[in-house]
C-alpha cells in the first residue's frame, strides 16, 4: 500500500466516523419523523475533501457500519432496517451527496466561501430530494407533506451546518484536504 492510499483509507475512515459522531449528536423533534443531527456537516465535507469516489465510499462505510448493527445512526440506532426505514432516503442521500459534491469540487475547484457554500448546498439539495422521496415511499406521504415533515423544519439549521462545513473546509485547505488543483 502506498503512502497516498494509506492516507486515503485513513480519511475514508475518518469521515465515516465523523458522520457517525454527527448522528450521535441527535435528538427527536415532536413535529417530524426525522431527528435533528449534525451529519450534513460531515457528509458534505467528505465529498469536498475526498472527491466523488472516495467521499461516497466514506458514506458507504458509514452505512455498512450501521447495517451490521453498530449504533451509528441517529438516536443511536443500528441494523439493516434503518437502511429501509423512514430516514433511509436521507441515509442513502449522504452517499449521493458526497459523490455530487466531490465531482463539483474537483471540476470547479472552489476556494472562496460563496462558491464552496454553493457546491455544498447542491449536495444538501440532493439529500433533501432523496429524503423526501424516502418519506413518500416508506410512510406513504404525498410530496408536499413529506417535504414539510422531513425538509422544511431543518432548512435554516442545515444552512448553518453548510456554513460550518465551508468554514472548516477553508481552514483545512492549508493541510491539503481539498481536491488538488487542475493539472
VEXPADREN-863837 format. One record per residue: z, y, x of N, C-alpha, C, O, CB in turn; residue in three letters. Coordinates in steps of 0.05 Angstrom, whole numbers, plus 32768, in hexadecimal, padded with zeros to 4 digits. Each point is the difference from the previous one (the first is absolute). Glycine has a CB too. Layout:
! residues N
ZYXZYXZYXZYXZYXAla/...
END
This chain:
! residues 183
80007FE98011800080177FEF80008019801280108002801380097FE57FC8Unk/7FD5802B801F7FFF8018800F801680137FF8800D7FFE7FEC7FC27FFD8019Unk/80358019800D801580147FFA7FF9800F7FE6801280057FF07FF780008041Unk/7FDE80017FCB7FF8800E7FE780057FEF7FE8800B800A7FEC7FD2800F802EUnk/801C7FCD7FE680047FF07FE9801E7FFB7FFB80097FFE7FE97FCB7FEC801FUnk/803C8015800D801D7FFE7FFD800B80197FF280127FFE7FEF7FF07FE48039Unk/7FF580357FE1800980197FF37FF780017FE3801080087FEF7FEE8010803DUnk/7FEA7FE07FCF7FF580007FE580117FEE7FEE800880087FEA7FCA80018027Unk/80357FDF7FF880107FEE7FF1801C800C7FFB800B7FFD7FEA7FDC7FDC8029Unk/802480348001801A800D7FFC7FFF80157FEB801280027FEF7FF87FF68041Unk/7FE080187FCF7FFE80157FEC7FFA7FF57FE48009800B7FEC7FE780148038Unk/80017FCB7FDB7FFC7FF37FE6801B7FF77FF5800780057FE97FCB7FEB8025Unk/803E80038003801B7FF87FF7801280187FFA800F7FFF7FEC7FEC7FD88030Unk/8003803E7FF4801080187FFB7FFA800C7FE4801380067FF27FEF8003803FUnk/7FE57FFA7FC97FF9800C7FE680067FEE7FE9800680097FEA7FD78011802DUnk/80217FCC7FED80097FED7FEB801E80047FFB800980007FE97FD37FDF8023Unk/80338023800A801D80047FFD8007801B7FF4801280027FEF7FF47FE08039Unk/7FEC80337FE08005801A7FF57FFA80017FE2800E800D7FF07FE78007803CUnk/7FF67FDE7FCB7FFA7FFE7FE480177FF27FF1800780087FEA7FC87FF78020Unk/803C7FEC800280177FF27FF4801880137FFF800E80007FEC7FE17FD48026Unk/8016803B80028016801380007FFB80157FEA801380077FF27FF57FF2803FUnk/7FE080107FCC7FF980127FEA80067FF47FE58007800F7FED7FD680058030Unk/80207FD27FE080067FF27FE7801E7FFE7FFC800A80017FE97FCB7FE6801AUnk/803A80168012801D7FFF7FFE800C801A7FF5801480007FF27FED7FDF8034Unk/7FF280367FE18008801B7FF67FF380037FE57FEC800F7FFE801A80058031Unk/80047FDE7FBE7FF580017FE5801580007FEB80177FF780047FC27FF0800DUnk/802080247FD880117FFF7FE97FF080017FE77FEB800E7FFE803A8008801CUnk/7FE47FDB7FD27FF17FFF7FE78004801A7FF18015800E80027FF07FC07FFBUnk/7FE780397FF3800280187FEF7FFE7FF67FE37FF17FEE7FFA7FFA8030802AUnk/80267FEE7FCB80027FF57FE47FE680047FEF7FFD7FF27FEC803480178017Unk/7FBE800980057FE980067FF07FE57FF480097FEB80067FF6802D80247FFFUnk/7FEA7FC5801F7FE87FF3800B80077FE4800B80167FFB80097FD780328003Unk/7FFF7FC17FF280047FE5800B7FFD7FFF801E80047FEB800D7FEC80027FC8Unk/8008802980377FFB8002801D8017800E800E800780177FF87FC77FE97FFFUnk/803E7FF4801D8016800D800E7FF7801680137FE97FFF800980317FD67FF3Unk/7FF7803D800B7FFB8014801480057FF2801B80147FF380047FF980347FDEUnk/7FE07FDC803180037FF6801B7FF5801480147FF480147FF880097FBC7FF8Unk/8006802A802A7FF4801180157FE87FF2800D7FF7800880158036800C7FF3Unk/7FC97FD67FEC7FEB7FF0800C7FE7801080067FF37FFC801480207FDD7FD4Unk/7FE5803980067FE7801080048000800D801B7FEB8001800D801280067FC1Unk/80198003803B8001800D801A7FF67FEE80167FF180088011803680147FDFUnk/7FE27FCB800F7FFA7FEE80167FE57FF27FFD7FF37FFA8014803E7FFF7FF2Unk/7FC880017FE17FE67FF37FFD7FE9801380077FEC7FF8800C80277FEB7FD0Unk/7FF08036801E7FEB8014800780008004801E7FEA8002800C801B80157FC8Unk/80127FEA803980018003801D7FF47FE8800E7FF380028015803680197FE6Unk/7FDB7FCD7FF97FF57FE8800D7FE2800180027FF47FFA801580327FEC7FD8Unk/7FCD80227FFD7FE3800380017FF7801480147FEC7FFC800F80137FF77FC2Unk/800F802480307FF88016801280047FF8801D7FEE80048011801D801D7FCBUnk/800B7FD3802A80077FFA801C7FF27FE7800A7FF97FFF8018803380167FE0Unk/7FCF7FD77FF77FF57FE780097FE27FFC7FFA7FF47FEE800B80397FFF7FEFUnk/7FC880247FF67FE57FFD7FF87FFD7FED7FE880147FF57FF77FDE80138038Unk/7FF67FF57FC87FFB7FF27FE780097FE2800180107FF87FEF7FCA8027800AUnk/801C7FD3801A80067FE38002801D7FFA8005800C7FF07FF27FC6800A801FUnk/803A80138003801B7FF980088015800E7FED80167FF57FFD7FDA80068032Unk/8009801C7FC68011800C7FEC80027FEE7FE780167FFB7FF67FDE8033801BUnk/7FF67FC87FE680007FED7FE9800F7FE68008800E7FF67FEF7FC6801D8001Unk/80277FE48028800E7FE78009801F80048000800E7FEE7FF87FCA80068024Unk/803180247FEC801D80057FFF800B7FFE7FE480167FF67FFC7FE58028802CUnk/7FF57FEB7FC5800A7FFE7FE47FFD7FE47FF580107FF87FEF7FE28038800AUnk/7FFA7FC180107FFF7FE47FF880187FF0800C800A7FEE7FF27FC38015800CUnk/803B8003801A80177FF3800C801980077FEF80107FEE7FFA7FDC80158034Unk/801680167FC9801680087FEF80007FEF7FE680147FF67FF77FEB8039801CUnk/7FE97FCE7FE07FFE7FF17FE880077FE28005800D7FF47FEF7FD0802C8000Unk/801A7FD6802780067FE48007801E7FFB8003800B7FEC7FF77FC880118020Unk/803A80167FF7801D7FFE8003800E7FFF7FE580137FF07FFC7FEA80288030Unk/7FFA7FF97FC2800C7FFF7FE57FF87FE77FF080117FF57FF27FEE803C800EUnk/7FE87FC680047FF77FE87FF180107FE7800880047FEF7FEF7FCE8026800EUnk/80367FE9801C800F7FE88008801E80027FF8800F7FEE80067FD1800C8020Unk/8027801C7FCE801B80027FF580138014800D801680047FF67FE37FCE7FFEUnk/7FFE803A802180128014800C800280187FED7FEC80087FF480077FE9803BUnk/8025801A7FCE800480167FED7FF6801B800A80108012800480187FD57FEAUnk/7FBE801B80177FF58018800B7FF380137FEC7FF78016800780027FD08022Unk/800580117FBE7FF480117FEB801580127FF480187FFC80057FC67FE07FF1Unk/801980377FFA801380137FF480167FF17FF17FFC7FEA7FF67FDF80388005Unk/803C7FEA800480187FF57FF380087FE5800D800D7FEF7FF47FE680277FE2Unk/80067FE7804480077FE980117FF77FE67FF3800E7FEC80018019802D8010Unk/7FC07FE77FE57FF57FE87FF47FED7FF380157FF6800D8012800D80077FC0Unk/7FFA7FD2802A7FED7FF180107FF57FEA7FF0800A7FFA7FEA800E80118040Unk/7FD37FE87FDF7FF47FEA7FF27FE380067FF77FF980187FFD80347FDA7FF3Unk/7FC47FFA800E7FE380037FF97FFC800D7FE57FEB800D7FFC800B7FCB8020Unk/801D80257FD27FFD800B7FE57FFC801E80017FF2800B7FEE802A7FD18001Unk/7FF0803280247FFD801D80027FE3800880057FF780167FF880387FED8019Unk/7FC17FEB7FFB7FE4800780067FEF7FFD7FE77FE880058001801F7FEC802EUnk/800580067FBB7FF17FFE7FE7800F800D7FE97FF87FFE7FE97FF57FD78027Unk/802980397FF68011800D7FEC7FF6801C7FFA7FEA80088008803D7FDD8007Unk/7FEA802A7FE37FF8801A7FF77FFB801580167FF380147FFB80277FE27FDCUnk/7FF1800680407FFB801280177FEB7FF580137FFC800C8016803380067FE5Unk/7FC57FD87FFF7FED7FF380127FE8801280077FF78000801680167FD57FD6Unk/7FEA803B80017FEA801280058007801480167FEF8007801080027FF47FC1Unk/8027800E802F80098013801580027FF1801B7FF7800B8014802280107FCAUnk/7FF27FCD802280037FF180187FE57FFA800D7FFC80058018802E7FE77FD6Unk/7FC3800A80027FE57FFA800B7FF2801A80077FF080018012800E7FD57FD2Unk/8009803F800E7FF4801B80068008800A801C7FF1800E800C80107FFC7FC3Unk/80167FEE803A80098007801B7FEC7FF680157FF9800E801380377FF27FDFUnk/7FC67FE8800A7FED7FF480137FE680107FFF7FF58008801580207FCA7FE5Unk/7FE180337FEE7FE7800E7FFD8002801D80097FEE800B800C80077FD87FCEUnk/8022802980218005801C800980008002801E7FF38012800B80287FF67FCCUnk/7FF37FE6803680008000801E7FE47FFD800B7FF8800C801480367FE17FECUnk/7FC280027FF37FE57FFB80087FEF801A7FFD7FF28008801380127FC77FE0Unk/7FFE803E7FF67FF180187FFB8009801780137FEF800D800C800B7FE57FC4Unk/801F80118033800B801680117FF77FFB801D7FF88012800E802F7FF47FD4Unk/7FDB7FE180277FF77FF9801B7FE3800680057FF8800A8015802B7FD37FECUnk/7FCD801D7FEB7FE3800580027FFB801E80017FF18009801180057FCC7FD6Unk/8016803A80077FFD801D8000800A800D80197FF38012800B80117FED7FC3Unk/80137FF8803C800C800C80187FEF7FFA80187FFD8011801280307FEA7FDAUnk/7FC77FEE80167FEF7FF980167FE5800E7FFF7FF68009801480207FCA7FEEUnk/7FDF80307FE67FE6800D7FFC8002801E80057FEF800C800D80047FD17FD2Unk/8022803080168001801E80018013800B80147FFF801880067FF57FE77FCBUnk/801E7FF1803A801380088015801080197FFA8000801380107FE07FD88010Unk/802C80177FC9800F80197FF9801880038013800E7FEC80067FE380107FCAUnk/8014801C8039801680068012801280167FF680168005800A7FCE7FEB801BUnk/8013801F7FC6801080167FF5800C7FF77FE67FF77FEC7FF47FEC80368022Unk/80327FEC7FE180107FF77FEA7FF07FFC7FE680027FEB7FF48024802E8020Unk/7FCA7FFB7FE47FF27FFD7FE67FEC7FE9800080007FF17FED80058040800DUnk/7FEA7FCC801A7FEE7FE8800080107FE680007FF77FEC7FF47FE7802F8024Unk/80387FE47FF680107FE78000800B7FFB7FE47FFF7FE97FF6800D801E803BUnk/7FFE800D7FC2800B7FFE7FE57FEA7FF67FED80057FF07FEE801D8035801BUnk/7FC67FE67FFA7FE97FF87FEF7FFA7FE280037FFC7FF27FED7FF1803D8016Unk/80127FC880167FFB7FE3800680167FEF7FF37FFA7FEC7FF47FEE80208037Unk/80317FFC7FDA80167FF07FF5800080007FE180077FEC7FF48014801F8035Unk/7FDE800C7FCC7FFF80027FE27FEB7FEE7FF580037FF57FEA800D803A8019Unk/7FD97FCE800B7FEB7FED7FF7800C7FE47FFD7FFA7FF27FED7FE2802B8029Unk/80347FDB7FFE800D7FE67FFE80147FFE7FEA80027FEC7FF27FF78010803EUnk/8016801A7FCC801380007FEA7FF27FFD7FE5800A7FF27FEE8015802B802EUnk/7FCB7FF17FE17FF17FFE7FE77FF67FE37FFB7FFF7FF77FE97FF38039801CUnk/80087FC280107FF87FE47FFD80187FEF7FF77FFD7FEE7FEF7FDF80188035Unk/803B7FFF7FE780187FF27FF7800680067FE380077FEE7FF0800C8014803EUnk/7FE980177FCA800480077FE47FEC7FF17FEE80087FF67FEB800880378023Unk/7FD77FD17FFB7FEC7FF27FEF80077FE27FFE7FFF7FF57FE97FDE802C8026Unk/80297FD2800780077FE37FFE801A7FFC7FF180027FEC7FF27FE5800C8039Unk/802C80197FD980197FFE7FF27FFD80037FE2800C7FF17FF0800B80208038Unk/7FD880027FD07FFB80047FE37FF27FE87FF480077FF77FEB7FF6803B801DUnk/7FEF7FC480067FF27FE87FF780137FE87FFE80007FF17FED7FD580208027Unk/803D7FED800080137FEA7FFF801380027FE880057FEC7FF37FF98012803EUnk/800B801A7FC8801180037FE87FF07FFB7FE7800B7FF47FED8010802E802CUnk/7FCC7FE57FE77FEF7FFA7FE87FFD7FE27FFC80037FF67FEA7FE58035801DUnk/80137FC7800F7FFB7FE37FFE801A7FF17FFA80017FF07FEE7FD880158032Unk/803C80007FF080187FF07FFE801180077FE7800A7FEE7FF27FF6800F8040Unk/8002801D7FC9801080087FE97FF080057FE7800B80057FEA8015800F8036Unk/7FC57FEB7FE27FEF80047FE98000801D7FF67FFC80057FE8800C7FCC800CUnk/7FFD8042801E8001801C7FF87FE4800C7FFF7FEF7FF98010803F800B8004Unk/7FCE800F7FDA7FE7800F800280008012801980158006800B7FE77FFA7FC2Unk/7FEC8008803C7FFE800F8019801280198001800E800480147FC37FEB7FF0Unk/802F80217FE7801080188000801E7FFA8002800E800D800F7FCE800A7FD6Unk/802D7FD5800C801C7FF9800180087FF4801B80158006800A7FE97FF17FC4Unk/7FF07FF9803E80067FF5801A8002801680158012800080117FD57FD67FE2Unk/8007803E800B800080168013801A80107FFC800D800880137FC17FFB7FECUnk/803980037FE8801880107FFA801A7FF180098013800D80077FD580097FD2Unk/80187FD0802680177FF0800780027FFB801E80168001800B7FE87FEA7FC9Unk/7FEB8010803980017FF8801C7FF88014801580057FFC80177FF27FD97FD7Unk/7FFC804180097FF680138013800C801C7FFC800B800C80127FCB7FDA7FF1Unk/802880247FE58008801C7FFA801C8006800A80058016800B7FDD7FE97FCDUnk/80327FEF8023801B8008800980048002801E8013800C80097FFD7FDD7FCFUnk/7FDC800E803780037FFE801E7FEF8014800F80038003801880097FCE7FE2Unk/7FE2803D7FF87FEB800F800E800C801680137FF7800280177FEB7FF57FC2Unk/80318018801D800B80158011800F7FF580187FFD80098017800780157FC1Unk/800C7FCE8023800F7FF380167FED7FF2801480058001801880227FF97FC9Unk/7FC47FFA80147FED7FF380127FF2801480127FF97FFB801780017FE07FC7Unk/8000803D80177FF3801480118013800980167FF8800680167FED80097FC2Unk/80357FF2802280148006801580007FEA8015800280068018801A80147FC7Unk/7FE27FCD80187FFF7FEA80137FE78001801280007FFA8017801A7FEA7FC8Unk/7FD0802480147FE78004800F8004801680157FF77FFE80177FED7FF37FC1Unk/80298025802080058015801380127FF780177FFB800780178001801A7FC4Unk/80187FCE801F80117FF580157FEF7FEE8013800380028018802580007FC8Unk/7FC77FEE80147FEF7FEE80107FEE801180127FFC7FF9801880057FE37FC4Unk/7FF3803980197FEE801180118010800D80167FF6800280177FED80077FC1Unk/8035800080228011800D801580067FEB80167FFE80078018801780187FC5Unk/7FF37FC9801B80067FEB80147FE77FF9801080027FFC801980227FF27FC9Unk/7FC5801080117FE77FFA800F7FFB801580157FF97FFA80167FF57FEF7FC1Unk/8015803080227FFB8016801380147FFF80177FF9800780167FF480157FC5Unk/802B7FDC802080147FFD80157FFB7FE88012800680008017801B80177FCBUnk/7FD27FD580127FFB7FE7800F7FE6800180107FFB7FF08012801E7FF87FCBUnk/7FD6802C801E7FE78002800E80038000801E7FF17FF2800E7FFD80277FCBUnk/80257FF6803280038000801E80077FE4800B7FFD7FFB8018801280357FE5Unk/7FFB7FBE7FF180077FE580097FE87FED7FFF80037FE88007802C80207FEAUnk/7FBA800280067FE87FF07FFF7FFF7FEE7FE87FF37FEB8000800D80168030Unk/800D80067FBA80017FEF7FE87FEB80087FEB80027FF87FE9802E8001801FUnk/7FBC801780007FEB80077FEE7FE77FF380097FFE7FF78017801780357FDFUnk/7FD77FD17FF87FE77FF380087FF4800F80188003801980027FF57FD87FCFUnk/7FFB800180427FF5800D80177FE980137FF97FF47FFD7FEA80197FDB8032Unk/7FEE803B7FF57FEA80127FFB7FE67FF080007FFE7FEB800C801B803C8009Unk/7FD37FE47FDE7FE67FF37FFF7FF57FFE801D8003801380107FF47FFF7FC1Unk/7FFC7FD880367FF57FFD801B7FEA801480057FF48000801680187FD07FE9Unk/
END
